[in-house]
Amino acid sequence: LQSLESLESLERLQRLEHTSLSYDKVEIKPNSVIYCDIPYKGTAKYTVGSFDHDKFYEWAKRQTELVVISEYSMPKGFTCIAQRGKRNLLSSSANILAIEKLFVPDNQLEMYNELINTK
């Protein structure tokens, strides 16, 4: 997640916006970095609604602005750019170390590297 912090410090990210719209309804402005903290696949389900991971993956690959996704694992077509261990303390009986990762679509890897190297 240090890479995301590095992205936040770049001059071109002077203004961050937060929204709770569906990802496919958000207007993406030029020179944006899109950070997606999606429901982790294979974990507890939402009580209302559902999340179509395959539809999201295809949407992410079609974006022309950089998409950074927080997830435990991703399908083929995405590259892990950072990871860190995090203790899951939600369970009273388990102290589980989960590896959280950041991914970008493979077709955006060069864009990501250019952003990081301009710092």
N, C-alpha and C positions, 0 to 999 in steps of 0.2 A: 504494500500500500504506500510505500515511500515514493514509488513512481508517480502515483496519483498526487501526492503532496508536491512533488516536483512540477507536475503539470499545473497545479493550482498557482504556483509561484511565478509562472511565466508571465511576462508582460502582456501578452495577447489575451490572457484570461483575467482581465481587470474586473470584469463583472460576471458573477455567477448568478444563475437564476435557478430557483427550485419550483417544481410543479408537481401536482399529483394527478395530472391527466394521464390517460392511457398513452403509452409510449408512441403509438402510431397516430396520435392526435396532436402531438406537440409540434409546433413550428420550429424547425431547426434553422437558426441563423447562420450565415456564413462565418467561417473562422471559429466555430464552436467545437468544444470537446464534450461529447455526450457520455456522462457517467450513468450506468444502469446498475442498480442494486436490485436485481430481479429475485423473485422467489426461488430459492435454491432447489433444483430438481431433486426429487427423491426425499425431501424433508416434509415436515408437517404441512398439511393442506390448509388453505384459507377456509374459514367458515362460510364465507359468501363468495360466490364466483369461482373462477378457475383461471389458470395461466397457461396459455398455449406456447410452450417452449419452442417447438419447431417453427411456428409462425414468427416468433421473436427472432430466432436465429437468422431466418431469411431476411427479415427487416434490417437487422444489424448489418448484414453483408451488403445490403443495397445502399447504405448511407454513404454520402460523399464527405461528411465530416467524421472525425475520429470518434469511434465508439469504444469505451472502456467498460468492461462488464465484470462485476463481482460475482463469483460463483465458485463452487468446489471443483467442478469439472465441466468441460465443454466438449461438444462433438468435433469431429474432423472439420477443419476449416477455420479454427481459432487457435491462437498462440498465447500461451501463458507468458506475461511480461513481468509478473511479480507474485510473491507468495509470502505468507507468514502464518505461524501457528497461533491459534487462539483457543483458550480454554472455554469449553461450553459448560457453564455453571447453572444452566436452567434446570437440570435434573438434580434432585436432592440425593440421589443414590449413585450418580456417575460424575466423574471429573474427566471429561473427554477432551483430548487435544484435536482440534479440527484444523486443517490446512486451508485457509482462505486464499483465493487466488484472484488475480486480475488478468483478463483476457482481452485481446483485440482480434477482430476478424483478420485472417491471413492477408487479405487484399489491402489492409490498412497498416500492415506492419512497417512498411517503409515510411508512411506518414507519421507514425508514432516515433520511429527512430529519428526522423528529422526534427520533430518537436523537442525531443529530449536533448538532442545534440546542439540545439540553438540556445540552450540555457547558459 
